Amino acid sequence: MRALFPGSFDPVTQGHQDVLRRAALLFDEVVVCVMFNANKTGRLPITERLDRLRAAAADLNNVTVDSHTGGLLVDYCRGAGIDVVVRGVRGVPDLDHEIPMARMNHELAGIETLFIPADPDLAHISSTLVTATSQQGRVPER
């Protein structure tokens, strides 16, 4: 079974890496895919995000890296023959955001969503926080 782990990955965090590793244990193949989010302003070029994802997945032989910047997530899933989307969630606010999307993906294309709860030691990390920290002169997390 193939699964899609979508996100903006701007930048890739330890939390993303944790969810990816855990998803790789559950599925035959996981496609980690940089998606376009109109509500977010991209800080890193997509090519750099892809390179960082490839580095994060280097030791995971059942993970492939891709991007999809035009169209809906369900369009990508239909074209790739993927029926499951993996989403990492840090807490209730993430679920409040993700559940309506999961319902819509299921209604539009029968796609199931598997929520993987964040490791408690990493739940405070977000791409926004990592970017803000790096802009203040601290070493960014990778």
Secondary structure, DSSP 8 states (H G I E B T S, - for coil): -EEEEEE--SS--HHHHHHHHHHHHHSSEEEEEEE--TTS---S-HHHHHHHHHHHTTT-TTEEEEEE-SS-HHHHHHHHT--EEEEEE-SHHHHHHHHHHHHHHHHHH--EEEEEE--TTTTT--HHHHHHHHHTTS----
